Amino acid sequence: MPYDKYETVIGLEIHAQLSTRSKAFCGDDASFGGDPNTHISPISLGHPGTLPRLNEKQVEYAVRLGLALGSEISLFNAFDRKNYFYADLPKGYQITQDRAPICIGGSLKIRVGEEEKTIRIHHIHMEEDAGKSMHDSEEPYSLIDLNRAGVPLLEIVSEPDLRSAEEVDAYMSAMRQLLRYLDISDGNMEQGSMRCDCNVSVRLKGSETLGERCEIKNLNSMRYARRAINYEVKRQIGLIESGGRVEQQTLNFDPASGVTAPLRDKEDAHDYRYFPEPDLPPVVLAPEYVEKIKQSLPALPWELYHRFQQEYGLPEYDANLLTQEQPAALFFLALCQHTTNFKAASNLIINKITPYCNEKGIGIDAFPAGHPHLAAFIQLIDEGKVASAVAYQHIFPVMAAEPERSPLEIARSLNLIQTSDENLLEKLVDDALAGNPAEVERYRKGKKGLIGFFMGEVMKASKGKADPKVVGKLLREKLG
């Protein structure tokens, strides 16, 4: 199949559940979990005579995201009814924004390999979520949990700027990272806090005309999204190459079989019979309100990524890892208030602190030892009082277990302070060379890498307490 003749065109609709305490239009608990059908009320159940009331935090969080993405914030906001029947949408309609979304435009940069690309945002609108239906093929009925019905959502609609499953993965990862930095959503795809609909089409390379698109609904895993897109692209190309045509449809992806299957013909706007929500008045935002939110925005991940390289001199690899999650980035900044060895601080966080926290199942901000002691740990190595490997292997675990003790105190109690006594170290070097005459001869014939072997022998004899700098100098002198 000549897949390389075609270009993939993808637009994404990301649905992000917001981390508000209550639902979008009533006071029901919006948290994840709970026994089925316990986070409900007459309003979320759509009982006649009940009236919605707007959640102020949903508006604030929408503005925060729009500002971070460079969107234009609509000061005039109105709500609409999107009519369709699902068993898990008790009212028979969804309150959303059709005519006047709160955020227009904007963009998000992604990185795929070595390439950076800008993905344009079409708009962001506020709406409410539906409940959850569970279908067991062996049972003659479905189960409905309405705890999620009415939970506040932001739908983030991209332009069709994505060209591969890898770009979709990068875009979703970057958006989840931003949602977490802004503290407006946990972005937990396993719990359904972040889902996406993928609009996929193909066209011949060089063509400017968009192909017929199919929408793959409710993908709650990046792995599933990649598999679904790759399958759908091949399906559409195969259909076109065999003389058929792609029908505009809404599709479901089955992770077990790895294939997409039609749910229904794709709806257009008129199928939803949008009309203005009569029970919610328009919301008018003051410019001062938007400016106040703008001033409260935290440092954003791409800002910290460049700052860590330019101001703190970190390599791209370190900057990328430290900015994946905001707590790690903030931990690094706090640690750098106590040390000027920024690379050592980065190494400590990446190689020891993060793995420790992952193993214990705690956040990095709950790491037992404080920043002053961690800075003292780095200084202990920098001053040559303890070898780096020894400090990481023996002192770090004690610091985590007994965070009130200083690294120097721990080093002394474990008898780990390095010695730079040249008389003692010279004897250890002489013994190492005398005990390995064959290696000495090989070194002098050009096997310069054996310097590490001799260093290891001296360190072993000193039980790790020999100053490597002094030992290296003595070895080079005696080996010639």
FENCORLIN-V422068 format. One record per pair of residues at least 24 apart in sequence whose C-alpha atoms are under 8 Angstrom apart, sorted by the first residue. I is the first residue (numbers start at 1). J is the second residue. D is the distance in whole Angstrom. If there is no record, write none. Layout:
i:I j:J d:D
i:I j:J d:D
//
This chain:
i:1 j:238 d:7
i:1 j:241 d:8
i:3 j:234 d:7
i:3 j:237 d:7
i:5 j:204 d:6
i:5 j:205 d:6
i:6 j:202 d:6
i:6 j:203 d:5
i:6 j:204 d:4
i:6 j:205 d:5
i:6 j:237 d:8
i:7 j:163 d:7
i:7 j:202 d:6
i:7 j:203 d:5
i:7 j:204 d:6
i:7 j:205 d:5
i:8 j:162 d:8
i:8 j:163 d:5
i:8 j:164 d:6
i:8 j:200 d:7
i:8 j:201 d:6
i:8 j:202 d:5
i:8 j:203 d:7
i:8 j:233 d:7
i:9 j:160 d:6
i:9 j:161 d:7
i:9 j:162 d:6
i:9 j:163 d:5
i:9 j:164 d:8
i:9 j:200 d:6
i:9 j:201 d:5
i:9 j:202 d:6
i:9 j:203 d:8
i:9 j:210 d:8
i:10 j:160 d:5
i:10 j:161 d:6
i:10 j:162 d:5
i:10 j:163 d:6
i:10 j:164 d:7
i:10 j:198 d:7
i:10 j:199 d:5
i:10 j:200 d:5
i:10 j:201 d:7
i:11 j:157 d:8
i:11 j:158 d:6
i:11 j:159 d:6
i:11 j:160 d:4
i:11 j:161 d:6
i:11 j:162 d:6
i:11 j:198 d:6
i:11 j:199 d:5
i:11 j:200 d:7
i:12 j:156 d:8
i:12 j:157 d:6
i:12 j:158 d:5
i:12 j:159 d:8
i:12 j:160 d:7
i:12 j:168 d:8
i:12 j:196 d:7
i:12 j:197 d:6
i:12 j:198 d:5
i:12 j:199 d:6
i:13 j:155 d:6
i:13 j:156 d:6
i:13 j:157 d:5
i:13 j:158 d:6
i:13 j:196 d:5
i:13 j:197 d:5
i:13 j:198 d:7
i:14 j:154 d:8
i:14 j:155 d:6
i:14 j:156 d:5
i:14 j:157 d:7
i:14 j:172 d:8
i:14 j:194 d:7
i:14 j:195 d:6
i:14 j:196 d:4
i:14 j:197 d:7
i:15 j:153 d:6
i:15 j:154 d:6
i:15 j:155 d:5
i:15 j:156 d:6
i:15 j:193 d:8
i:15 j:194 d:6
i:15 j:195 d:5
i:15 j:196 d:6
i:16 j:153 d:5
i:16 j:154 d:5
i:16 j:155 d:6
i:16 j:156 d:8
i:16 j:185 d:7
i:16 j:187 d:7
i:16 j:193 d:6
i:16 j:194 d:5
i:16 j:195 d:7
i:17 j:129 d:8
i:17 j:151 d:7
i:17 j:152 d:6
i:17 j:153 d:5
i:17 j:154 d:7
i:17 j:185 d:6
i:17 j:187 d:8
i:17 j:192 d:8
i:17 j:193 d:5
i:17 j:194 d:6
i:18 j:58 d:7
i:18 j:61 d:8
i:18 j:151 d:8
i:18 j:152 d:6
i:18 j:153 d:6
i:18 j:154 d:7
i:18 j:184 d:6
i:18 j:185 d:5
i:18 j:186 d:8
i:18 j:193 d:8
i:19 j:183 d:8
i:19 j:184 d:5
i:19 j:185 d:5
i:19 j:186 d:7
i:20 j:57 d:7
i:20 j:58 d:7
i:20 j:152 d:8
i:20 j:184 d:8
i:22 j:55 d:8
i:22 j:151 d:8
i:23 j:55 d:7
i:23 j:150 d:6
i:23 j:151 d:5
i:23 j:152 d:6
i:24 j:53 d:8
i:24 j:54 d:6
i:24 j:55 d:5
i:24 j:58 d:7
i:24 j:127 d:8
i:24 j:128 d:6
i:24 j:150 d:6
i:24 j:151 d:6
i:24 j:152 d:4
i:24 j:153 d:8
i:25 j:52 d:5
i:25 j:53 d:5
i:25 j:54 d:5
i:25 j:55 d:6
i:25 j:150 d:7
i:26 j:52 d:6
i:26 j:53 d:6
i:26 j:54 d:7
i:26 j:55 d:7
i:26 j:150 d:8
i:30 j:147 d:8
i:30 j:148 d:7
i:30 j:151 d:6
i:32 j:148 d:8
i:32 j:191 d:8
i:33 j:147 d:8
i:34 j:147 d:8
i:36 j:145 d:5
i:36 j:146 d:7
i:36 j:147 d:6
i:37 j:145 d:5
i:37 j:146 d:5
i:37 j:147 d:5
i:38 j:147 d:6
i:39 j:146 d:7
i:39 j:147 d:5
i:39 j:148 d:8
i:40 j:146 d:7
i:40 j:147 d:6
i:44 j:90 d:8
i:44 j:91 d:8
i:44 j:149 d:6
i:44 j:150 d:6
i:45 j:90 d:5
i:45 j:91 d:7
i:45 j:146 d:8
i:46 j:90 d:5
i:46 j:91 d:4
i:47 j:91 d:8
i:51 j:279 d:7
i:52 j:279 d:7
i:52 j:280 d:7
i:53 j:280 d:7
i:54 j:280 d:8
i:58 j:126 d:8
i:58 j:152 d:7
i:58 j:153 d:8
i:59 j:126 d:8
i:60 j:293 d:8
i:61 j:184 d:6
i:62 j:102 d:7
i:62 j:103 d:8
i:62 j:124 d:8
i:62 j:125 d:8
i:62 j:126 d:7
i:62 j:154 d:7
i:63 j:102 d:7
i:63 j:103 d:7
i:63 j:290 d:7
i:63 j:293 d:7
i:64 j:182 d:7
i:64 j:293 d:6
i:64 j:294 d:7
i:64 j:297 d:7
i:65 j:179 d:7
i:65 j:182 d:7
i:66 j:103 d:6
i:66 j:104 d:8
i:66 j:106 d:7
i:66 j:124 d:7
i:67 j:294 d:7
i:68 j:297 d:8
i:68 j:300 d:8
i:69 j:106 d:5
i:69 j:107 d:6
i:69 j:108 d:6
i:70 j:105 d:7
i:70 j:106 d:5
i:70 j:107 d:7
i:71 j:103 d:6
i:71 j:104 d:5
i:71 j:105 d:5
i:71 j:106 d:4
i:71 j:107 d:7
i:71 j:121 d:8
i:71 j:123 d:8
i:72 j:103 d:6
i:72 j:104 d:5
i:72 j:105 d:6
i:72 j:106 d:7
i:73 j:102 d:6
i:73 j:103 d:5
i:73 j:104 d:7
i:73 j:290 d:8
i:74 j:100 d:8
i:74 j:101 d:7
i:74 j:102 d:5
i:74 j:103 d:6
i:74 j:104 d:7
i:74 j:285 d:8
i:75 j:102 d:8
i:75 j:283 d:8
i:75 j:284 d:5
i:75 j:285 d:5
i:75 j:286 d:7
i:75 j:287 d:7
i:76 j:100 d:7
i:76 j:102 d:8
i:76 j:282 d:7
i:76 j:283 d:6
i:76 j:284 d:5
i:76 j:285 d:7
i:77 j:101 d:7
i:77 j:102 d:6
i:77 j:282 d:6
i:77 j:283 d:5
i:77 j:284 d:6
i:77 j:285 d:8
i:78 j:276 d:8
i:78 j:277 d:8
i:78 j:280 d:8
i:78 j:281 d:7
i:78 j:282 d:5
i:78 j:283 d:6
i:79 j:276 d:6
i:79 j:277 d:5
i:79 j:280 d:7
i:79 j:281 d:8
i:79 j:282 d:7
i:80 j:274 d:6
i:80 j:275 d:5
i:80 j:276 d:4
i:80 j:277 d:4
i:81 j:273 d:8
i:81 j:274 d:5
i:81 j:275 d:6
i:81 j:276 d:6
i:81 j:277 d:5
i:82 j:272 d:5
i:82 j:273 d:6
i:82 j:274 d:5
i:82 j:275 d:7
i:83 j:272 d:5
i:83 j:273 d:6
i:83 j:274 d:7
i:84 j:272 d:6
i:87 j:133 d:8
i:87 j:144 d:8
i:88 j:130 d:6
i:88 j:131 d:5
i:88 j:132 d:6
i:88 j:133 d:6
i:88 j:144 d:6
i:88 j:145 d:7
i:88 j:146 d:6
i:88 j:149 d:7
i:89 j:130 d:5
i:89 j:131 d:6
i:89 j:149 d:7
i:94 j:127 d:7
i:94 j:128 d:7
i:94 j:129 d:8
i:94 j:130 d:8
i:95 j:127 d:6
i:95 j:128 d:6
i:95 j:277 d:7
i:96 j:125 d:7
i:96 j:126 d:6
i:96 j:127 d:4
i:96 j:128 d:7
i:97 j:125 d:6
i:97 j:126 d:6
i:97 j:127 d:7
i:98 j:125 d:8
i:98 j:274 d:7
i:101 j:125 d:5
i:101 j:126 d:7
i:102 j:126 d:7
i:108 j:171 d:8
i:108 j:174 d:8
i:108 j:175 d:8
i:109 j:171 d:8
i:109 j:174 d:8
i:110 j:167 d:8
i:110 j:170 d:6
i:110 j:171 d:6
i:110 j:174 d:7
i:111 j:170 d:7
i:112 j:166 d:7
i:112 j:167 d:6
i:112 j:170 d:7
i:119 j:158 d:7
i:119 j:159 d:7
i:119 j:161 d:6
i:119 j:162 d:7
i:119 j:171 d:8
i:120 j:158 d:6
i:120 j:159 d:6
i:120 j:161 d:7
i:121 j:156 d:7
i:121 j:157 d:6
i:121 j:158 d:4
i:121 j:159 d:6
i:122 j:156 d:8
i:122 j:157 d:6
i:122 j:158 d:5
i:122 j:159 d:5
i:123 j:156 d:6
i:123 j:157 d:6
i:123 j:158 d:7
i:124 j:154 d:7
i:124 j:155 d:6
i:124 j:156 d:5
i:124 j:157 d:6
i:125 j:154 d:6
i:125 j:155 d:5
i:125 j:156 d:7
i:126 j:152 d:7
i:126 j:153 d:6
i:126 j:154 d:5
i:126 j:155 d:6
i:127 j:152 d:6
i:127 j:153 d:5
i:127 j:154 d:6
i:127 j:155 d:7
i:128 j:152 d:5
i:128 j:153 d:5
i:129 j:153 d:6
i:164 j:229 d:8
i:165 j:225 d:7
i:165 j:226 d:5
i:165 j:227 d:8
i:165 j:229 d:6
i:165 j:230 d:7
i:166 j:226 d:7
i:168 j:225 d:8
i:168 j:226 d:8
i:169 j:222 d:6
i:169 j:225 d:8
i:169 j:226 d:7
i:172 j:222 d:8
i:177 j:301 d:8
i:177 j:324 d:7
i:177 j:325 d:7
i:178 j:300 d:7
i:178 j:301 d:7
i:180 j:325 d:8
i:180 j:326 d:7
i:181 j:298 d:7
i:181 j:300 d:7
i:181 j:301 d:7
i:181 j:325 d:7
i:181 j:326 d:6
i:182 j:297 d:7
i:182 j:298 d:7
i:182 j:300 d:8
i:189 j:220 d:5
i:189 j:221 d:6
i:190 j:220 d:7
i:190 j:221 d:7
i:192 j:220 d:6
i:194 j:220 d:7
i:195 j:219 d:6
i:195 j:220 d:5
i:195 j:221 d:8
i:196 j:220 d:7
i:198 j:225 d:8
i:198 j:229 d:8
i:200 j:229 d:7
i:200 j:232 d:7
i:200 j:233 d:7
i:201 j:233 d:7
i:201 j:236 d:8
i:202 j:233 d:7
i:202 j:236 d:7
i:202 j:237 d:7
i:212 j:246 d:6
i:212 j:247 d:7
i:212 j:248 d:6
i:213 j:246 d:8
i:213 j:247 d:8
i:213 j:248 d:6
i:213 j:249 d:8
i:214 j:247 d:7
i:214 j:248 d:5
i:214 j:249 d:5
i:214 j:250 d:6
i:214 j:251 d:7
i:214 j:266 d:8
i:215 j:249 d:6
i:215 j:250 d:5
i:215 j:251 d:6
i:215 j:266 d:8
i:216 j:250 d:6
i:216 j:251 d:5
i:216 j:252 d:6
i:216 j:253 d:7
i:216 j:260 d:8
i:217 j:250 d:7
i:217 j:251 d:6
i:217 j:252 d:6
i:217 j:253 d:8
i:218 j:252 d:8
i:219 j:253 d:8
i:224 j:255 d:7
i:227 j:258 d:7
i:228 j:253 d:6
i:228 j:258 d:7
i:228 j:259 d:7
i:228 j:260 d:7
i:231 j:258 d:7
i:231 j:259 d:6
i:231 j:260 d:7
i:232 j:259 d:8
i:232 j:260 d:7
i:301 j:326 d:8
i:304 j:329 d:8
i:312 j:342 d:6
i:312 j:343 d:8
i:313 j:342 d:8
i:313 j:343 d:8
i:314 j:342 d:7
i:314 j:343 d:6
i:314 j:346 d:8
i:318 j:346 d:7
i:318 j:350 d:8
i:321 j:350 d:8
i:322 j:346 d:8
i:322 j:350 d:7
i:327 j:363 d:8
i:327 j:364 d:7
i:327 j:365 d:7
i:328 j:364 d:6
i:328 j:365 d:8
i:331 j:364 d:7
i:331 j:365 d:7
i:334 j:371 d:7
i:335 j:371 d:5
i:335 j:372 d:8
i:335 j:374 d:8
i:335 j:375 d:7
i:338 j:371 d:7
i:338 j:372 d:6
i:338 j:375 d:6
i:339 j:375 d:6
i:339 j:378 d:8
i:339 j:379 d:8
i:341 j:378 d:8
i:344 j:378 d:7
i:345 j:375 d:8
i:345 j:378 d:7
i:352 j:392 d:8
i:367 j:400 d:7
i:368 j:399 d:8
i:368 j:400 d:6
i:368 j:401 d:8
i:368 j:403 d:6
i:369 j:399 d:6
i:369 j:400 d:6
i:369 j:402 d:8
i:369 j:403 d:5
i:369 j:404 d:7
i:370 j:403 d:7
i:373 j:406 d:6
i:373 j:407 d:7
i:376 j:406 d:8
i:376 j:407 d:7
i:376 j:408 d:8
i:377 j:407 d:5
i:377 j:408 d:8
i:380 j:407 d:8
i:380 j:408 d:7
i:384 j:418 d:7
i:384 j:467 d:7
i:385 j:417 d:5
i:385 j:418 d:5
i:385 j:419 d:8
i:385 j:467 d:8
i:386 j:411 d:8
i:386 j:416 d:6
i:386 j:417 d:5
i:386 j:418 d:5
i:386 j:465 d:7
i:386 j:467 d:8
i:387 j:418 d:7
i:387 j:464 d:7
i:387 j:465 d:7
i:387 j:467 d:7
i:387 j:468 d:8
i:390 j:416 d:8
i:390 j:464 d:7
i:416 j:464 d:7
i:416 j:465 d:6
i:417 j:465 d:6
i:418 j:464 d:7
i:418 j:465 d:4
i:418 j:466 d:5
i:418 j:467 d:6
i:419 j:465 d:6
i:419 j:466 d:5
i:419 j:467 d:6
i:420 j:466 d:7
i:420 j:467 d:5
i:420 j:470 d:6
i:422 j:470 d:7
i:425 j:466 d:7
i:425 j:470 d:8
i:425 j:471 d:7
i:426 j:471 d:8
i:426 j:474 d:7
i:428 j:458 d:6
i:428 j:461 d:7
i:428 j:462 d:8
i:429 j:454 d:8
i:429 j:458 d:6
i:429 j:471 d:7
i:429 j:474 d:7
i:429 j:475 d:7
i:432 j:457 d:6
i:432 j:458 d:6
i:440 j:479 d:7
i:443 j:479 d:8
i:444 j:479 d:7
i:444 j:480 d:8
i:451 j:475 d:8
//
